[in-house]
């Protein structure tokens, strides 16, 4: 009887231990750790743009274009009274030739006027009152410079041409310019050089007067008086507002 009890207790102990082992190894669920939450990085702020240097707007500019009156010896005969086209061409060529006198020698100017008028007579058959286009053609042929025509020019365009080291020649209705230094009542048809500008307007070499070196005009005056010669009517056409741009 005692042996049976001992065997029974031993069996119970073995069964209990086996049950505990089974529970520990087969039944207990595996402990699962939660996955780490994804980390969201804040976007980097863009670097501030680097400001590009802006060109400083010019308020004034004057090219060192030498001056001559169209009558350098004060001989206002028919030839010199109409020699503004030639004088403008001579001043432009002197500038691009590197001459930097404030006023060109009279003897030099007289020689150049004769050369230009001879060329005009040979190529046009006349030398008085040449149009802007004819004057540009003469400058190219005699001096080997480049020219182009701008119609209905603006102040900004004139400034831009000067800033590119270009010489500007404007055909004008001379009597509308109101220059008190002209032999009155002033020329019907005239050409002058624009060599610079400032806040007040343009700065010219105006060959129509010996006081024409660096002569200032309001741009509105220059534009209002602008006009090209018309051979068909033998007069100035005030609707043709052109600028001759001269460059190397």
Buried (B, 14 or more C-beta within 10 A) or exposed (E): EEEEEEEEEEEEEEEEEEEEEEEEEEEEEEEEEEEEEEEEEEEEEEEEEEEEEEEEEEEEBEBEBBBBBBBBEEEEEEBBBBBBBBBBBBBBBBBBEEBEEEBBEBEBBBEBBEBBBEBBEEBBEEBBBBBBBBBBBBBEEBBEBBBEEBEEBEBEBBBEBBEEEBBBBBBBBBBBBEBEEBEEEBBBBBBBBBBBBEEEBBBBBBBBBBBBBBBBBEBEBBBBBBBBBBEEEEBBBBEBBBBBBBBE
